[in-house]
Amino acid sequence: DAGVIQSPRHEVTEMGQEVTLRCKPISGHNSLFWYRQTMMRGLELLIYFNNNVPIDDSGMPEDRFSAKMPNASFSTLKIQPSEPRDSAVYFCASSLNRAETQYFGPGTRLLVL
Amino acid sequence: AQTVTQSQPEMSVQEAETVTLSCTYDTSESDYYLFWYKQPPSRQMILVIRQEAYKQQNATENRFSVNFQKAAKSFSLKISDSQLGDAAMYFCAYRRTSGSRLTFGEGTQLTVNP
């Protein structure tokens, strides 16, 4: 059974450019989470969806960040415009429901120059 | 607010020996879950073990076991018969039973020496 799939695995972009990260959750899971990992702040939740609906976006840093989940098998995290301080590893995770164990994807390493 | 603290930034162990990683947490909740995740150099976050707070019995998964002390708010991970593949960053995490947000500790970098 395939795990959580994220793309791209690595992204290098220049400041001011738009960045889109993609996630495909485990089939049958109806909760999806976006986390960011940095040296300074560790792992922190950005936003999570339940049944494709955003439930808690209090972790989204600012208006430059947006996330969507148009269907049960796909989600995007967009940064526009990107800044060097957005450089981090972004993880997507999914769970059977919001109360179950979260399984993580391999992450996207983003570098904004 | 819930907090998770891992006081050991780095630990090392000889291959085949046992090591214990420490984790403490702060919460006013009575029902919650605790987790240990492993992050090898590939950066993948891998679930190692999970403990429900209402269960007194410590969780065990093969060579991995926990020592859950609810009153002391302590949740340590014991790795027995350490293998080279156990080398990774280990994160302790907390989640309220009624919630979805995982709160992570700072991580402990484990080195396994041959």
Contacts between the chains, C-beta under 8 A, distances in Angstrom:
chain1	res1	chain2	res2	distance
A	31	B	100	6.5
A	33	B	100	7.3
A	33	B	102	7.8
A	35	B	102	7.8
A	42	B	104	5.8
A	42	B	105	7.8
A	42	B	106	5.7
A	42	B	107	7.0
A	43	B	91	6.8
A	43	B	102	7.8
A	43	B	104	4.2
A	44	B	104	7.8
A	45	B	101	5.1
A	45	B	102	6.6
A	48	B	100	5.7
A	48	B	101	7.4
A	50	B	100	7.5
A	55	B	100	7.2
A	56	B	100	7.3
A	56	B	101	6.8
A	89	B	43	5.9
A	91	B	45	6.2
A	93	B	45	7.5
A	95	B	100	7.8
A	98	B	100	4.2
A	99	B	97	6.9
A	99	B	98	7.7
A	99	B	100	6.9
A	101	B	35	7.4
A	101	B	47	6.2
A	101	B	50	5.9
A	102	B	47	8.0
A	102	B	102	6.3
A	103	B	47	6.7
A	104	B	37	7.6
A	104	B	44	6.8
A	104	B	45	3.7
A	104	B	46	7.6
A	105	B	44	7.9
A	106	B	42	7.0
A	106	B	43	6.8
A	106	B	44	5.0
A	107	B	43	4.9
A	107	B	44	7.0
A	107	B	45	7.6
A	109	B	43	7.1
